[in-house]
């Protein structure tokens, strides 16, 4: 399995090879007992639900944003990124309080909440594949099996959501990193093949992983800020970096919502949120699409982690952890704009 942009700051601190040894599970996938399966009838097996208080309800301190899930006209099904980094087993246990707290405090708060002005937030917990799964040896099937196992939970959660929660409402599908791996597959299996669900699709935000412009048979990338029934993607790196494996990937500029290579100036940036979520930093970065990546000039304020990755015989700077954070305000505004456009195209439903 080819190494992707699914890394953690520890890789930069420890070095890639030594870190991988530390986080590699000690035995093969087939030799350990998997954690108990989720039961999506139980609220505890959801990281976010719209009718209870959770981390998806918050907004950045000092912003004028509001949580409007109660009256939101759409839903978002959000699949969180990797927050399980350890070697005890290939897939996370849903009863791991440490993992759940980190998931809620960082990625549900810092990513899923971007949609709470226009959509009711549904975010399942799932037996996510441990980080090492995405770096597993090419001759091993352990990582692939762990990822497949995780997707089974996400698929089950989405089926439960459709049957018990959706009630025909417009749907935003969103993910990051490992979450985007699973969300991309949901689009294949549920939306690309189902005309009714395609009609309900507002847009998919497939951020922080490799997604192709021709990924689907019918679904197509979004070409502007109000197109619906389409998908966007990007992977953020420091200006001037190249990464050959991603040169044919989809990159949409979240400042302009186009795929062209014109630089979106920082004045178009409606605000980023740092890792501690304590403020909204307007005009935090510019952005330019380049060879399947999204280039940004590194932000001056602290709180937007970046780290070094090996590639093209040199180290390059990734803002993978800040794919949402640097464009939080723009994602929030764009989701609302696409929901409005979707409702108009369906006659104001």
N, C-alpha and C positions, 0 to 999 in steps of 0.2 A: 504494500500500500504506500503510495507516494506521500511524503511529508507535505502537509498543508499548513495554512495559517491558523493553526489551532494550538497556540503556545501560551505559556504562562511566564510571569516575570522570573520565576525560579530558574527557568532555562537560561536566562541571561546571567543570573547570579552564579549558578553552579557550573555552567558549561553544558552544552547539549548532550554529549556522550555520557558524562558522569551523572547528569540528572536523569537520563533515561534508565540507567542502571538502578537508580534509587527508586523510581516509580514503577518499574516493571513488576507485574504480579508474579508471585513465586512459583506458580504452577499453571499448567495449561487450562484453557477455558473449560474443557470437558471434565476436569478433575476436581472441580469445586462445586459446592451446592449453591445455586443461585439464591438471591434474596427472595422473600415472599412477594408475590405479585400484587400490584396495586388494585384497589377496589374503588373505582371512581364514583361510587355512590357515597363514599366517605369524604367529607370536606377536607380532612387532614391530608388526603392524597392529591390535593390541588394547592399549588403555591399561591394562586390568586383566583378569587371568585367575586363577581360584582356585588353580591348582596351581603357581604361581610367585610369587616375591616381587615386590611392586609397591606402589604408593601406596595401594591399597585395603585393604591389610593392617594399616595403622596404627590406633592409637587415641589420643585426646588424652592428653597428658602429665599425670600425676597422677590420672587417672580409674581406676576399677576395671574398665573395659571390657576385653573380650578379643576378639581375632580368632578366630572359631570356624568359619571357612569349611570346614575339613577335614571336620567332622561336621554341617555345616548341612543342615537338611531341605528347603531351598528354594533357588531361584536368584533373582538380581536381574539384569535386563538394564538397564543404566544408560546413558543417552545424555547426554553432557556438554554444557554450554552453550558459547556462543561464546568462544573464546580466540584467534581470529585477527582482528586489528583493522586490518590494513594494506591498502594500495591496489595492491599489485603485481598481484594477480589477484582474481577474484571468489570463488574457492574455495581453501582451504588445501591445501598440498602435505603429504602424509603424511610426507615426509622432512625437514620443517622442524623441526630439533631444538629451536629456541627455543620454538616453539608447543607441541611435545610435552612439554617440560620444564615449561612453565607449566601445561599441562593436568594433568599428573600431580601437580605440587607443590601446586597450589591446589585444583582442583575434584575430582579423583579422591580426593585425601587428605581434603579438607574436606567432600565431599558423599557420594560413593559409599561411603566407609568406614562411613557411618552404618548400613549394612545388613550389615556383616561378622560380626555376632553371630548372625544367623539365616539368611543366604543366601550362596551362592557368587556372587561378583561377576564379571560379564562386562560389560566396557565397551569398545566398539569405537572405534578411531580412524576418522575419516571426513573426507571433503573438505568440511569445514564451510563454510558461506557466510560471507564476511567481514561484519563488523559493519554496514557501510554498506548491505548488502542489505535490511535491515529499515527503512531510511529512504529508499529509492529513490523517485524522482519517480513520481507517479501515472501519468504517461504513458509510463513506461519499463517494460520487462519484464525488465531485467537482474537486479534483485534476486530476482524471482520465479523466474527460471531458475536462479540460483545456489542458492536454497533447495531447489528441486526436485532439482537435481543432488546436493546433500548428502543429501537423503532417499533417493535411490537407493542410496547407500552404506549408510545405516542399515538400510534394508530388506534389502539383501543380507547384511549382518552378522547380522540377526535370523534370516533363513532359514538361514544357516550354523549359527548357534547351535542352532536347533530340530533340524536334521538331525544335528549332530555332538556336541552337548554336553548337551542338555536331558534326554533319555531319560524323558520323561513326568513330570518333577518339577514341583512347584508353582512358579509364576512371579510375581515382583514386577516390574513395569515402572516405571521411574523416570527422570525427566529434570529438567532445569532450563533455563529460557530457550529458546534455540534447540533444546536437547535435548528440551524439552517439546513444541515444535512438531512434531518428528519422532515422539516417543513417542505424542502424541495421534493422529497419523495411523496409526501401527502398531496402535493399539487399533481404529480404524475398519476397517482392512483385514484384520486377523488375528483379533481377538477378538470384535468385535461380530457378525461373520458366521460364526463357527466355534464350534459348541457344545462341541467337545472342548477347544479352547484356553480358552474361557470357564470351563470346569470347572477348568482348571489355574490360572486367574488368582487370585492371593491379593488383590492390589490394585494400583492404579496411582497413583503419586505424580507428578501433573502440575503441577509447581510453577514459578512465575515466568513465566507467560504466560496469555493469555486463554483460558479454557476455559468452555464453557457448561454449565449444569445439564442441558440437554436436548441435549447434544452428540451422543449416540448413539441408535440405534434401540432397543437392548436394554439396554446397560450403563447403570447409574445411579450418581449420587454416593453415597459412603458417608454413612450417617446416624449412625453411632456408631463406637466404637473397635475393635470386633471384627467388623464386617460384612466379608464377603469378596466377591470378584467385582465390585468397585466401584472408584471413583476419587475422589481428593481433589485439591484445588488451592487455592492462595492466592498473593497478591501483597502483600508487606509494605510498609507506609508508616508514617510518623510519625503519631501520634494527631492527629485533627482535619483531616486532608487529604481532599480529594475528588478524584475523577477520573472525569468523566462517561462516557467510553468504556467503563469497566469496571463500570458500575453493574448490569449484568445478568450479570456473570461469576460463576462459582462461587467461593465462598470458604468453606473449612472451617477451623475454628479448631484448630490443632495442639496446643493445651493441653487441649481438651475433646473434640476430634474430632466436633463437631457443627456444624450450619450456623446455629444460632440466634445472636442478637445479645447474649447474656449475656457479660459480660467474664470471661475466664479469668484468675484472679489469678496473679501472678508465682510464688506458692508452688507452683503446678502445673508450673512450668517445670523440667524435669529437667536442664537445662544447655545452654548455648550454647558454641560453640568460636570463638575469635577467628580473625582472618585468618591468624595465624602458627601456629595449631593447638597452642599450647603449654600450654593449660590448659582446664579445664571450668568455666564460670561458671554456677553454679546460680542459679535464680530471676532470670535475667537480664532478662526482660521479661514483662509481661502480654500479653494479646491479646484483640481484640474484632473480630468480623465487622461490617463497615459498608459497605453499598452496593457489594458486589463486591470490596472491599479488606479487608485484614487490618490493623487499627490496632494499633500498639504504642507505649508510651511509650519514647522513646529510651533505650538502656542507658547506664548510667554508666561501666562499664569501657570502655577503648579497644579497638579491634580489630574493630569491626563497622561497616564503611564504609557511609556514606549519601551521597547527593548530590542536587543540586537538579535538578528537571525543570520545564519550562514546562507549565502547564496551568491552565485556568479563569482565565486572565488574571493569574496570579500564580505564584510558584515554590512547589513542594511537595517534600517530602522523601521520597525513596524508599530503602528498605532492600533493594532488589532483590538486591544482591550477598550479602546476609545471610539470604535466604529460608530456606536450610538451616541456616546457622550459628546463628541465634538459637534454633532448636528442635531442635538436633542430638540431644539426649538423648531428647526426646519421639518423634522420628521413629524412633530406634533401638528404643525400647521398643514403639512401636506396630507396627512391622514384625514384631517377634517375636510380639506378641499376635495379630496377624492370621494369621501362619503357624500358630500353635497352633490357632486357631479353624478355619482351613481344613482342617487335618489331622483334627481332630475331626469335622468335617462330612463328610469322606470316609472316616470309619471308621478313623482312626488310621494312614492310609497314610504 
